[in-house]
């Protein structure tokens, strides 16, 4: 694979993280349809994470079987928002820190990493910085920056972003997302969310991209 081909591959991998993040915000069925999120994600999964193909292939059909958007919102709240004990808490610190509390030591480390890259959480976003959507979007940011640098033949910058994305993946997402996804699969009463948990787990855990890194990187 050439540098240009790998840049395109990494841009596609970035887009997969962005689209998965969108599915962990409050559900908006019209937005999903207008943006063709599921067909787009399925295309990406074929190249990036073959293990995610089966659940993604079933995801859109499962969504059509949901009674209403309100029913989906009720399940979303039970899993990720509350009130009451969350069935699948979407925060890294709940899984990574001994205290199992929000804004723990691991959260502070995540904030530090964001700041090192000139990023800050939007004031209108009222969730902790280690929320699943934020961490997935940070992966999108890193991979997009890497791919852009590759397209501009800035290999040294691309290497730095590639190293940072792998470090963040190993130190954060891979340490808590598999259990988070398992909680969704186990606790959800809605097939759509069980499939989404499977797809997330497969995409984050995929190492398909490593086989395509050019020797020059």
N, C-alpha and C positions, 0 to 999 in steps of 0.2 A: 504494500500500500504506500502510495506517495504521500508527501507532506500535505498536499492539497486535498487528497482523498481523505486523509486522517482528519484534517480540519473540518471537512464536511461531516464526517462521522461524529466528531465531537460536538459540532453544532447540533446535530440530530439528537445526540445523547442529552445535551442541555435542554432541548425542547421537551424531551420526555419528562425530565424533572419538573419543568414549568407546568406542564399539563397535569401531572399527578398532583402538584401543589394545588392547582385550581379545584380539583375534586375533593379537597379536604377543607375548603371553605364551605359556608352554608350553602346547601344545594340550590341551584337555579336551573331548572330543566330547560327553559327556553335558551339560556346561554349555552348549555351543552349542545343543543341542537344547532343553533346558529353558527357555532364555531367548529362543528364536526369533531368534537373532542375525541370521541371514541374511535372513529375510523382513523384519525390521525395518530392516536396513541398505538393502535394496533399495528399500523405500518411501521412505526418506530420500534415496537417490541420485536418484530420479526428480525430486525438487524441487531438490536441492542440487548435484548433479554428474551430469548426464545421461551424460557419458562413462564413468562408473563403472557404469552400469546393466548393460551387456553382461557384463563380468567377474563382477559380483556375481550376476547371474542364473545364471551357470554354476557359481558357487562351491560351492553346496550339493551339486549333482550330482557335482562333481569330488571332493568329500569322501567321498561314498558309494562312490566307486571306489577309495579308498585301502584297501589290504589290511587294515590294523589301526591302532589308535592308536599302537602301538609303531613301526610304519613311519613314521608322521607325526612321532613324537618323534625318530627317527633323522635324518630330513631337517631338522627344526627345529634340531637340534644342529649338523649340518653347515653350515647356512646362518648361524646366529646365535650359537652358543655355543662350539663347539669340542669336544674339543681340536684343535689344529692351526690352520692358517690359515683364517679364516672366509671363506666364500664371499660373504656379504653382511653385513658388519659393521654392526650396528644402532646405531652411535654417530656423532653429528654430527662429532666432532673428527677422525675418520678421513677424512672428506671435506673438512672445512673448513680444517684446519691443515696447514701445509707439512710438519710432522714426521710426520703420519699416525699419531699416537699417542693413546692414551686420556688423558683429563684434560688436554687442551691448553688454550691460551688461550681458544678458543671455548667450552670447557666452563665455564671460570671466569666468562665473561660470562653464560652461561645460569644458573649458580648465583646470580649477582648479581641477575638478573631475577626469579628465584623469590623470593629474599629480600625484594626490594622489594615483593612482594605478600604477604609474611607466610608464605611457604611454605618447607618444608624436606623433604628426602628422608627417607622412613620408614627407620628403622634396620634394619628387616628386609628392605629392598630392597637387594640387594648389587650392583647395576649402576651405572655412572656416570650422573650427572644428565642427560646428553644422550642417553640411550637412547631409541629411537623411542617406546616406550610412555610414557615420562615427558613427552616433548615433545607427544605427541598429547593426553595427559591435561591438560597445561597449557593447551592450546588449548580443551579442554572447559571448564576452570575459568574462563578469561577470557570465553568466549562465554556461559556460564551466568550469570556475574555481570552481564554486559551485559544479557542478556534479563531477568533479575530486576529490575535497575534500571529498565528500560523499563516493565515491568509495574507498578512502583511510581511511575511518572512522574518518576523521578529522571534527567532527561535528561543533566545534566552528568556524572554518574557513568557513565552508559551510554556517553557519548561517549569517556570516558577508556579504558574497557575495550575498546571497539571499536577505538580507535587503537592500543592496546597489542597486541591480537590481530593486527591487520594488520602492525604493526611486527615482531612475533615471527615471523609467517608469512614475511615478506619476508627478514628477516635470518637466519632459521634454517631452517625447514622447506623453503622453496622453494629454498634453496641446496644442500641435500644430499639430501633425500628423493627427487627424481627419479632421481639416480644410484643411490641405495640400491635403489629399486624396480627399476631396470634391471638391477642386479646379481642381484636375486632372479629376475627373469624369465629372464635369461641362464643363470644357474648352477643353478637348481633342476631336479631330475629329476622332480619331482612337480607335476602339473598344478594341483593345489589352490594351491600356493604361487606358481606363475607367475600365476595369476589374482588372487591376493591382492595381489601386487606391482602388477599393472595397476590394480586397484581403488584401492589406496593412492595411486598416482601421479595418477590422475584426480581423486580427491577433494581432495587437498591442492592440486592445481593449478587447481581450478575457481574461476572468478570469478563464478559465477551470482548469488551473494549481493549483489554490488555493484549489480546492476540493481534491487534491491528496497529500497535505503536510502531512507527518506523524506526529502524536502527539508528537513524540520525538524531532521534530524541532520547 
